[in-house]
Amino acid sequence: MNRPRDYADLARVDRTHVSLYTDPEVFHDEMERIFYRSWVYVAHESEIPNPGDYKTTYIGLVPVIATRDAKGKVHVLINRCTHRGATVCPYEKGHATSFVCPYHGWEFAPDGQLVSVGLPKGYNEGELDMAKLGLREAAKVDSYRGIIFASLLEVPDITLEQKLAGVRPVIDMYMDLSPVGEILVGHSGIYKHPYHGNWKIQTEGSVEGYHAIFTHQTALDVMARKMGAFLRGFQNSGLKGLDVGYGNNILEVYRLSDEQVHQRWPKHYIDMLCDAHGAQRAMDALRNRFNLVIFPNFAILEYQFRVIRPIEPDFTEVRIYHTTLKDAPAEINLKRVREHEFFYGPASFGGPDDYAAFDRIQEGFRAPMVPWVHLNRGYLSEQTDAQGHRVGDLTQETQQRAPYYEYRRLMTREV
């Protein structure tokens, strides 16, 4: 039986209780209160560019289909036949004029409407209300710069514009690395990383500056041969971690000088961006690299979209979608692929280190006599910037505390 829990006490400002990572009833509450009733990342518009295109994914545990109807409108539909419950689309992506349940032949249009059923003459008058038996649709769908979010059961208490207010400038810089301000998601490959750990471990670890010089020592040693002084003085770099509201957080990864920009990128690419966006905006995008988390299930890290799929309290799948800059020179996108492969690929120097660490964290959580996870590094020296965002140094834990402000808000409100 699900007993009441004091989530404000279990998720404190500077620490979290181990039960938040292990308890099945907590996991159930998180699905109901966070994943089904707030903005959750679903897809990118480049994955479903045309009417009839679709992508299947999950909102929490619920299978959904992101698709475009005949007029090009995006719908997020629950992937469950309204008759007897089978999923109506078994494929991860594709193109379809309709979705047909394999069990009894019920057919649904891309907007979710029920258009036909198998052996219809078997139904008596009044037994089949076609208008009410379409696929259930998410309560609210919206997007920003092609990034599609949905709320499954109810219209969220904040708009998507409010939700993304603190991260929009960083998203804009990310997109403006393309001369047309657009990216393609997953066109150059995706892969899936399962790990034996709670979904919040990845949320905390996506933009974490503290672990890098320990967990990724081998990768940094290799990188240092090429980057030299760039990696020295890591802790005194002046880079920051920011809590930008609604659980979202940003890690400043590097900040290049104009000279370093020209060393890193060819002149014709820099000129292309300056012509497209103006010199100031283009150089800002090229100088600054950020990693960011949009709570609860989405991160943008360097050249990838990272999507967190909770499966069990102690089992999570992370889907990594490489991003391609639309209309950028081929050698630029190739460079991005190779750098992505070096650090984040399945056989890379970086990503597998993280998932091995996540497995070990969950194993450690089997010790209930050590009940707290400490997130207090830098808490007492945390500052507030002009926008009201909490700010800490790169290796402090401002970003790890950030999701739990929104976690407490959502987990303690009435549903």
C-alpha positions as CSV (number, residue, x, y, z in Angstrom):
1,M,0.0,0.0,0.0
2,N,1.3,3.4,-0.9
3,R,1.8,5.3,2.4
4,P,2.2,9.1,2.5
5,R,5.8,10.4,2.4
6,D,7.3,13.7,3.3
7,Y,9.1,14.5,0.1
8,A,10.2,17.9,1.4
9,D,12.1,16.1,4.1
10,L,13.4,13.3,1.9
11,A,14.7,15.8,-0.8
12,R,16.3,18.4,1.3
13,V,18.2,21.4,0.0
14,D,21.6,19.9,0.6
15,R,21.0,16.1,0.7
16,T,18.6,13.5,-0.6
17,H,17.4,10.3,1.2
18,V,18.6,7.0,-0.3
19,S,14.9,5.8,-0.5
20,L,14.3,8.2,-3.3
21,Y,16.6,6.0,-5.4
22,T,15.4,2.6,-4.2
23,D,11.8,2.6,-3.1
24,P,9.3,1.3,-5.7
25,E,6.5,3.4,-4.1
26,V,8.6,6.5,-4.5
27,F,9.2,5.6,-8.1
28,H,5.5,5.2,-8.7
29,D,4.8,8.6,-7.1
30,E,7.5,10.2,-9.4
31,M,5.8,8.8,-12.5
32,E,2.4,10.1,-11.4
33,R,3.5,13.5,-10.2
34,I,6.5,14.4,-12.3
35,F,6.5,12.4,-15.6
36,Y,2.8,12.4,-16.2
37,R,1.9,15.9,-15.1
38,S,4.7,18.2,-16.2
39,W,6.7,19.0,-19.3
40,V,8.7,16.0,-20.5
41,Y,10.9,15.8,-23.6
42,V,9.4,13.6,-26.4
43,A,11.2,14.2,-29.7
44,H,12.7,16.7,-32.1
45,E,10.8,17.9,-35.2
46,S,13.6,16.7,-37.5
47,E,12.8,13.2,-36.5
48,I,9.2,13.5,-37.9
49,P,9.6,16.1,-40.6
50,N,6.7,15.1,-42.9
51,P,3.0,14.2,-42.5
52,G,2.7,10.6,-41.5
53,D,6.2,10.4,-40.0
54,Y,6.3,9.0,-36.5
55,K,8.7,8.1,-33.7
56,T,7.8,5.9,-30.7
57,T,9.2,6.7,-27.3
58,Y,8.2,6.8,-23.6
59,I,6.9,9.4,-21.2
60,G,7.9,7.8,-17.9
61,L,6.6,4.2,-18.3
62,V,3.9,5.0,-20.8
63,P,4.6,4.2,-24.5
64,V,3.8,7.1,-26.8
65,I,3.9,7.9,-30.5
66,A,5.0,11.4,-31.7
67,T,3.6,11.8,-35.2
68,R,2.3,14.4,-37.7
69,D,-1.2,14.3,-39.1
70,A,-2.1,15.0,-42.8
71,K,-1.9,18.8,-42.1
72,G,1.6,18.5,-40.5
73,K,0.4,19.1,-36.9
74,V,2.4,17.2,-34.2
75,H,0.5,14.8,-32.0
76,V,1.7,12.8,-29.0
77,L,-0.5,9.7,-28.7
78,I,-0.6,7.0,-26.1
79,N,0.6,3.8,-27.9
80,R,-2.2,1.6,-26.6
81,C,-5.2,0.3,-28.5
82,T,-8.4,1.6,-26.8
83,H,-10.0,-1.8,-27.3
84,R,-7.9,-4.4,-25.5
85,G,-4.7,-2.6,-24.8
86,A,-2.0,-3.8,-27.3
87,T,0.5,-1.3,-28.6
88,V,-0.5,-0.2,-32.1
89,C,3.0,0.7,-33.4
90,P,5.9,-1.6,-32.7
91,Y,8.6,0.3,-34.6
92,E,10.9,3.0,-33.3
93,K,10.4,5.3,-36.3
94,G,9.0,5.3,-39.8
95,H,6.1,6.6,-41.9
96,A,2.5,5.4,-41.8
97,T,-0.9,6.5,-43.0
98,S,-2.5,4.8,-40.1
99,F,-1.7,2.6,-37.1
100,V,-3.4,-0.8,-37.0
101,C,-3.7,-2.9,-33.8
102,P,-2.3,-6.4,-34.5
103,Y,-4.8,-8.0,-32.2
104,H,-8.3,-7.2,-33.6
105,G,-7.5,-4.8,-36.5
106,W,-8.6,-1.5,-35.0
107,E,-7.2,1.2,-37.2
108,F,-6.2,4.7,-36.0
109,A,-5.3,7.8,-38.0
110,P,-2.1,9.8,-37.3
111,D,-4.2,12.3,-35.3
112,G,-5.4,9.4,-33.1
113,Q,-9.0,9.1,-34.5
114,L,-10.4,5.6,-34.7
115,V,-11.2,5.1,-38.4
116,S,-12.2,1.4,-38.6
117,V,-12.5,-1.8,-36.5
118,G,-12.1,-5.4,-37.4
119,L,-15.3,-7.2,-38.3
120,P,-17.6,-4.2,-37.5
121,K,-20.9,-6.1,-38.1
122,G,-20.3,-8.0,-34.9
123,Y,-21.1,-4.9,-32.8
124,N,-24.7,-4.1,-32.0
125,E,-26.1,-0.6,-32.3
126,G,-24.9,1.6,-29.4
127,E,-21.9,-0.7,-28.5
128,L,-19.3,1.1,-30.5
129,D,-18.8,4.9,-30.2
130,M,-16.0,5.6,-32.7
131,A,-15.7,9.2,-31.8
132,K,-14.8,8.4,-28.2
133,L,-12.4,5.5,-28.8
134,G,-9.5,7.2,-30.5
135,L,-6.0,6.9,-29.2
136,R,-5.6,9.0,-26.1
137,E,-3.6,12.2,-26.7
138,A,-1.3,14.1,-24.4
139,A,-3.0,16.9,-22.6
140,K,-0.6,19.5,-23.9
141,V,2.1,19.5,-26.6
142,D,4.5,22.4,-27.4
143,S,7.9,23.0,-28.8
144,Y,10.9,25.4,-28.8
145,R,13.5,25.5,-31.6
146,G,12.2,22.1,-32.8
147,I,12.4,20.5,-29.4
148,I,9.0,18.9,-28.6
149,F,7.7,18.5,-25.1
150,A,4.4,17.1,-23.8
151,S,2.5,16.7,-20.6
152,L,0.5,13.5,-20.6
153,L,-2.4,13.8,-18.1
154,E,-3.0,17.5,-17.5
155,V,-2.0,20.9,-18.8
156,P,1.0,21.9,-16.7
157,D,0.8,24.7,-14.2
158,I,3.5,26.6,-16.1
159,T,3.8,27.2,-19.8
160,L,6.7,25.8,-21.8
161,E,8.0,29.3,-22.3
162,Q,8.2,29.7,-18.5
163,K,9.7,26.2,-18.1
164,L,12.5,27.0,-20.6
165,A,13.1,30.7,-19.7
166,G,16.5,30.0,-18.1
167,V,17.9,27.7,-20.8
168,R,16.6,29.4,-24.0
169,P,19.7,31.5,-24.5
170,V,21.9,28.4,-24.3
171,I,19.6,26.4,-26.7
172,D,19.7,29.4,-29.1
173,M,23.5,29.3,-29.1
174,Y,23.5,25.6,-29.7
175,M,21.1,25.9,-32.7
176,D,23.0,28.8,-34.1
177,L,26.1,26.7,-34.7
178,S,24.1,25.9,-37.9
179,P,24.0,28.6,-40.5
180,V,20.3,28.1,-40.8
181,G,19.7,27.8,-37.0
182,E,18.5,24.2,-37.2
183,I,19.8,20.8,-36.3
184,L,19.0,17.2,-37.3
185,V,18.6,14.7,-34.5
186,G,19.7,11.1,-34.7
187,H,20.4,11.3,-38.5
188,S,24.0,10.3,-37.9
189,G,23.3,7.7,-35.3
190,I,21.7,6.9,-31.9
191,Y,22.6,4.4,-29.3
192,K,21.2,3.2,-25.9
193,H,23.0,2.8,-22.6
194,P,21.2,0.8,-20.0
195,Y,22.5,1.0,-16.4
196,H,21.5,-0.6,-13.2
197,G,20.6,2.5,-11.3
198,N,17.9,5.1,-10.6
199,W,17.0,7.7,-13.3
200,K,18.0,10.6,-11.0
201,I,21.6,9.4,-10.9
202,Q,21.8,10.4,-14.6
203,T,19.9,13.6,-14.0
204,E,22.5,14.6,-11.3
205,G,25.4,13.3,-13.4
206,S,24.7,14.9,-16.8
207,V,26.2,18.3,-15.9
208,E,28.6,17.4,-13.1
209,G,32.0,19.1,-13.1
210,Y,33.3,17.6,-9.9
211,H,33.8,14.0,-11.1
212,A,35.6,14.7,-14.5
213,I,39.2,14.7,-13.4
214,F,38.7,11.4,-11.4
215,T,36.2,9.4,-13.4
216,H,37.6,10.5,-16.8
217,Q,41.3,10.6,-16.1
218,T,42.2,8.5,-19.1
219,A,40.2,10.7,-21.5
220,L,41.6,13.9,-20.0
221,D,45.2,12.5,-20.3
222,V,44.6,11.9,-24.0
223,M,42.9,15.3,-24.5
224,A,45.8,17.1,-22.7
225,R,48.2,16.0,-25.4
226,K,46.2,18.1,-27.9
227,M,44.8,20.8,-25.6
228,G,47.7,21.2,-23.1
229,A,47.2,24.3,-21.0
230,F,43.6,24.4,-21.8
231,L,43.0,21.7,-19.2
232,R,45.3,23.0,-16.6
233,G,43.9,25.0,-13.7
234,F,40.5,23.1,-14.0
235,Q,39.3,24.0,-10.6
236,N,40.3,27.7,-10.9
237,S,38.9,28.2,-14.4
238,G,36.2,30.6,-13.4
239,L,33.6,28.5,-15.1
240,K,30.3,28.1,-13.3
241,G,27.4,25.8,-12.7
242,L,23.9,27.5,-12.7
243,D,20.5,26.6,-11.4
244,V,18.2,28.4,-13.8
245,G,14.9,27.4,-12.4
246,Y,12.2,24.7,-12.7
247,G,14.8,22.0,-12.2
248,N,16.9,23.0,-15.2
249,N,20.6,23.6,-14.8
250,I,23.7,24.5,-16.9
251,L,27.4,23.7,-16.7
252,E,29.8,26.1,-18.4
253,V,32.3,23.6,-20.0
254,Y,34.6,26.1,-21.7
255,R,35.0,29.7,-22.9
256,L,37.3,30.3,-25.8
257,S,39.1,33.5,-26.8
258,D,38.7,34.7,-30.4
259,E,42.1,33.3,-31.1
260,Q,41.1,29.9,-29.8
261,V,37.9,30.0,-31.9
262,H,40.0,30.5,-35.1
263,Q,42.3,27.7,-34.0
264,R,39.4,25.3,-33.4
265,W,37.2,26.1,-36.5
266,P,38.1,26.8,-40.1
267,K,37.6,30.4,-41.4
268,H,35.0,29.6,-44.0
269,Y,32.7,28.1,-41.3
270,I,33.2,31.1,-39.0
271,D,32.5,33.5,-41.9
272,M,29.4,31.4,-42.8
273,L,28.0,31.8,-39.2
274,C,28.8,35.5,-39.1
275,D,27.0,36.1,-42.4
276,A,24.0,34.2,-41.2
277,H,23.6,35.4,-37.6
278,G,25.8,38.5,-37.3
279,A,29.4,38.5,-36.0
280,Q,28.5,39.0,-32.3
281,R,25.9,36.2,-32.1
282,A,28.1,33.8,-34.2
283,M,31.2,34.4,-32.0
284,D,29.2,33.9,-28.8
285,A,28.0,30.6,-30.1
286,L,31.5,29.5,-31.1
287,R,33.3,30.8,-27.9
288,N,31.0,29.2,-25.3
289,R,30.2,25.6,-24.7
290,F,27.5,24.6,-22.2
291,N,26.0,21.4,-21.1
292,L,22.4,21.6,-19.8
293,V,19.7,19.5,-18.2
294,I,16.0,20.2,-18.7
295,F,14.2,18.4,-15.8
296,P,13.2,15.6,-15.6
297,N,14.4,13.6,-18.7
298,F,16.4,15.6,-21.1
299,A,20.0,16.9,-21.5
300,I,22.0,18.6,-24.3
301,L,25.7,17.6,-24.0
302,E,28.1,18.9,-26.6
303,Y,27.0,17.1,-29.8
304,Q,24.1,15.0,-28.5
305,F,20.6,15.0,-27.1
306,R,20.5,12.7,-24.1
307,V,17.1,11.2,-23.1
308,I,16.5,9.5,-19.7
309,R,14.0,6.7,-19.7
310,P,13.2,5.4,-16.2
311,I,12.2,1.7,-16.3
312,E,12.5,0.5,-12.7
313,P,13.7,2.2,-9.5
314,D,17.1,0.6,-10.1
315,F,17.1,0.3,-13.9
316,T,17.3,3.1,-16.5
317,E,17.9,3.4,-20.2
318,V,19.7,6.5,-21.6
319,R,19.2,7.2,-25.3
320,I,21.9,9.3,-27.0
321,Y,21.0,11.0,-30.3
322,H,23.9,12.6,-32.1
323,T,23.0,16.1,-33.5
324,T,24.0,17.3,-37.0
325,L,24.2,21.0,-38.0
326,K,21.8,21.6,-40.9
327,D,23.5,23.1,-43.9
328,A,26.9,23.3,-42.2
329,P,30.0,22.2,-44.2
330,A,30.4,18.4,-44.2
331,E,33.8,18.5,-42.6
332,I,32.3,20.4,-39.6
333,N,29.7,17.7,-39.0
334,L,32.4,15.0,-39.5
335,K,34.6,16.7,-36.9
336,R,31.6,16.7,-34.5
337,V,31.0,13.0,-35.1
338,R,34.6,12.1,-34.4
339,E,34.8,14.2,-31.2
340,H,31.5,12.7,-30.1
341,E,32.8,9.2,-30.7
342,F,36.0,9.8,-28.8
343,F,34.2,10.8,-25.5
344,Y,30.6,9.5,-25.7
345,G,30.5,6.6,-28.0
346,P,29.9,3.0,-26.9
347,A,33.6,2.2,-26.9
348,S,34.7,5.7,-26.0
349,F,37.0,7.1,-23.3
350,G,34.2,8.9,-21.4
351,G,30.6,7.8,-21.5
352,P,31.2,4.1,-20.4
353,D,33.0,5.5,-17.3
354,D,29.9,7.3,-16.2
355,Y,27.6,4.3,-16.5
356,A,30.0,2.0,-14.6
357,A,30.0,4.7,-11.9
358,F,26.2,4.8,-11.9
359,D,26.0,1.0,-11.4
360,R,28.4,1.3,-8.5
361,I,26.3,4.1,-6.9
362,Q,23.1,2.0,-7.0
363,E,25.0,-0.9,-5.5
364,G,26.2,1.4,-2.7
365,F,22.5,2.4,-2.0
366,R,21.9,-1.2,-0.8
367,A,23.4,0.0,2.5
368,P,20.3,1.6,4.2
369,M,22.3,2.3,7.4
370,V,24.0,5.1,5.4
371,P,20.8,6.9,4.5
372,W,21.8,10.2,2.9
373,V,23.3,11.3,-0.4
374,H,25.2,14.6,0.1
375,L,24.8,17.4,-2.4
376,N,26.2,20.2,-0.2
377,R,29.5,21.0,-1.9
378,G,29.6,24.8,-2.4
379,Y,26.1,25.3,-0.8
380,L,27.3,27.9,1.7
381,S,29.2,30.0,-1.0
382,E,26.5,29.8,-3.6
383,Q,25.7,33.2,-5.2
384,T,22.6,34.6,-7.0
385,D,23.2,36.4,-10.4
386,A,21.3,39.3,-11.8
387,Q,18.6,37.0,-13.3
388,G,18.0,35.4,-9.9
389,H,19.8,32.2,-10.8
390,R,21.8,30.3,-8.2
391,V,25.5,30.1,-9.2
392,G,28.4,28.0,-8.0
393,D,31.8,27.2,-9.3
394,L,32.3,24.5,-11.9
395,T,33.2,21.7,-9.5
396,Q,30.6,22.5,-6.9
397,E,27.1,21.0,-6.7
398,T,24.8,23.8,-7.6
399,Q,23.6,21.9,-10.7
400,Q,23.0,18.7,-8.6
401,R,20.8,20.6,-6.1
402,A,18.9,22.3,-8.9
403,P,16.6,19.5,-9.9
404,Y,15.4,19.0,-6.4
405,Y,13.8,22.4,-6.0
406,E,11.4,21.4,-8.8
407,Y,11.3,17.8,-7.5
408,R,10.0,19.1,-4.1
409,R,7.5,21.4,-5.8
410,L,6.0,18.7,-8.0
411,M,6.1,15.9,-5.5
412,T,4.4,17.9,-2.7
413,R,1.6,19.5,-4.7
414,E,-2.0,18.1,-4.8
415,V,-2.8,15.8,-7.7
